[in-house]
């Protein structure tokens, strides 16, 4: 464990974290299921940030407290789940009540399984936002049942198929979590529609104020930052709401503005490209033709 000034505390192994939280030695060095009420957090570690070298999936059912994640916080006022990947930054909160369970998975535990590659496809490991996964009563039963199955397997004598069984349970847990997140996008459609309106306003202002001249093309990262969301969460939310990800929405707005320049100004195609933030007119031409099936010049000529 490395500690330097206010830099995040680096924790490389699950055993190291158990020791830090005054927990018994893990039953398996590469995977552990922790009862959060058993953790003892030393005061010197409160309001500290941590850099974990393993996956962390937490299910919290109390109605109090926040846990920092990246630049934001996970809101647990209703209880729910959070997911963090190796290398992401976590922080503790002095007012939090950690009632629930935490599943810790070292990447080496799944290294030889397809899950090692597939786990990167679960976008919620990149949701550094305050949008936790909130569960219905039926969903809570599903999640707790899977966690109980993992606990039972960890408490069973290890044999040649123990790892296969636990990895299978983890994969099912992630698939259910993915389903529940998609349900959450749907059930919170009104809230997400407000986010869509906010995104449209941000893009409109960006282009109308010609911020492209000094800042270049708007990026997904910029848009997500303005909305206090992670790029992954923003794109997943938009995809479920509109069928298009954040990059596609940016391109849609960009093409709309390009058509305005081409029909209402005397700018050359190169000047339009630079006004929109492109470094090279060829890139603008390529994107415009891909989106409209016409070159910028042929589009302009169709109005003459």
N, C-alpha and C positions, 0 to 999 in steps of 0.2 A: 504494500500500500504506500503510495507516494503522496506526500503532503507538502505543499509549498505555497506560502503566503495565502492569498485568497483564491488560488487556482482550485479548480474542482479536484476533489479527492478521488484518486484513481483506485478502483477495486477490481482486481483481475480475476478472482475466483469466487465461487459461491461459498466455499469454506471461509474465506476471508470476510465476507459479508455476515455470515452466521456469527463469527467471532466478534465482529464489530457490534452486532445487535444482541449479544449475550444469549444466543440461541445454541441449542445442542448441535453437535457435529452433524452435518447433513448425512442422510442415509445413503446417498449416492453423491460422489464428488461433482457430477456434471448436471444434476437436476435435483430440485428441491421444491417442496410445497410447504409454505410457512403459514402458520396461524398468526396473523398480525398482532393479536392481543398478547402474544408471548414475547414480542420484541421489547427490548429495553434500550431506548435511545439516550445515549450519554448527552448531557447538556451541551458539551463542547461541539457536538455535531449538529445541533439545531441551527436552522437557517444557514446551513452549509449546502454547497452543491456537490454532486457526486457524478463520477464518470464510471459507469458499469461496463464490464467487458462481456456481458451476457444479456440475453433477452429477459424481460421482466413483464409478467402479466398479472395485474392486480385486480381483484374483485373486492370492492368495498361496499358494505351495506349500511354503514352508519350515515347519519344525516348532518355531519359537521366536518368542516376542515377542507383544506385545499392542499394539493401537492404541486409544486412547481415543475414545469416541463418545458425545456427550451427557454423561450422568451415570455411564455405565458403560464397559465395555470389550468389544471383540470378542475372543473367544478363538480364537487361531489355532494352538493346539497341534497340530491335525491339518491345518492348511492349510484354505483355503476362500475364500469371497468376501464382500465387504461392499459396501454401497450407501449413498451419502449424497447428499442433495439440496441445492440452493443454500440457504444460510442456516444450515445445521446446523454444529455445533461439532465440530472434530476436534482431537486432540492427539497429539504424538509420544511415543515411549517410547525411553529411552536403550538398552534391552536388545534392542530389536526387530531382526530381520533381515528386510529387505524384499526377499525373493526372489520375483519374480512380475511381474505387469503391472498397470498402472493406466490405465483409459480415462477421459479427461476430456471432458465434453460441455457446452459453454455452451448455456444455454436458447435463445439466438438461432439456434443451428444447426438446431434442430427447430421453430422458431417457426411456420413456415407449413405444417407437416405435422400430420396427425391425432395423431401421437405426442405433440405438445406438450400436448394435453389428456389423452390416454390414459396418459401416464407417471405421472400423479397417482393412477392406480388401482392401481399396484404398491405394495402395503403395505410391502414390505421397505425402501423408502426412508425409512420412519419407525421402523425397528427399532433404537432406541437401547438395545440389550440386548447381552448377551454371547453371543447365539446367532447365530453366523455361518452362512452356507450352506456346509455340508460336502459335498464332491462325491465320488461314486464314481469309479473309474477310467474308466468309460465316459462319465460326465458330464464329467470333466476333458477328455477327448478332444473332446467336443462344444464346450465353452467355448473351449479353446485353438484349435480350428479356426476358430471365429467371430472370435476376436481376430486370428488370422493373416490372415483375409480382410479385416478392417478395416485392418490394417497394410499389406497389399498394395495396397489401394485408395488409401490415403494416400500411398504411394510411387509411385503411377502419376500421370502428368501429369493435372492437373485438367481436366475437360471439363464439358459442360452436364448430364451425368447423374451425375457423381461424388457429389454430395450425396445424390441419390436412393438410390444404391446403399449408401452408408454408413449413412444413416438406416434403410434396410431391414435391414441387418445388426444395427444397434443394437436394433431392434424384435424381431428374432428372438432376440437374446441375452437380452433382458428376458423374453420369453415362455418360453424354456427355463429361465431362472432361477426364474420363477414356478412352473413344473412341478416343478423340483427342490426348491423349498421345500415344496411340498405333499407330495412324496414324503418329505421329512425329517419333516414332522409325523406322517406315518403310521408310518415306521420307528422313530420315537422315542415311540411311543404310551405305553409304560410310564412314561417320564419325564414326559410330558404328563399322564398320569393322576395322578401324584403332585402335579402343579401344580393339577389340578382339585380334589383333596382339600384342598390348602392353601387354595385360593380359597374353598371351602365353609366351612372353619373360620373364615377371616377374616370372612366375611359373617355367619356364625352369631354370632360374638363381638360384632360390631358391633351387631346387632339385640338380642341378649340383654343386653348391657351398657347398652342404651338410649343409645348414643352419638348416635343420631339426634336426641335432644333438644338436644344442644349443637352438633353438627356438621352436622345436616341429613341429607338422603338420601345414601347412599354413591354415589360417582361411579366411572366407569370409570378415571379418572385416579388416584383414591385406591387402588383395588384393584390397578391395575398397579404403582403405586409400592410398595405393601406386598409385592408379589411380585418386585420388582426387574426388571420387564419394561416395555416400552413399551405404551401402550394399543392400538396397531395390532397388535403381535405377540400380545398376550394375546387379543384378539378373533379374530384369524386362527387361532391355536392352538385356541381353544375351538370355533370354527366347524367346523374339520376334525375335532375330537374328538367333539363333541356335536351339531353342527348349529345351535348357538345362539351368538351373539356375547356379549361380556361384559355389555353393557347388558341383554340378554334374561335372562341368569343373575341379574343384580341384581333385575330385576323379578320373576322367579320366586320368589326368596327373600323379596322384599318382600310379594308376595301371600300367600305361605305364612304370614308373620308377621301379616299383616292378618287372615287367617281365624282365627288363634289369638286375637287380640284380640276379634274379633266374636263368637266362640262361648264364650270362657272369661272374659270380663270384662263389666262393665256400662258400659264406656266408650260415649259417644255416638259417632256416625260422625265427627263433627268432632274429638273427642278422640283417636280412633284415627288419624286423618290426621295430627294434630300429633305424636302419639307416634312415628309412622313417619318424621317429618322433613319432611312437606309443609307449605309455607307457606299453601297454600289448600286447603280441603277439596274444592273442586270438582275440583281436579287429581287428587286421590286417587280420587274417585268415577269420574271419566272413565277412569283407568287400570284400576281394579278391574273396571269393566263391560267394558272392552275385553278383558281377560284371562280373565274368568269368564262373560261374557254375563249377569251379574246385577249389580244395584247392591249396595253394601255392606249397605243396609238389607234388601233382599229376600233376600240371602244369610243374614243373621242370622235373619230371620223363618222361613226354611225349616227352622230347627232348633227352632222353638217349636211 
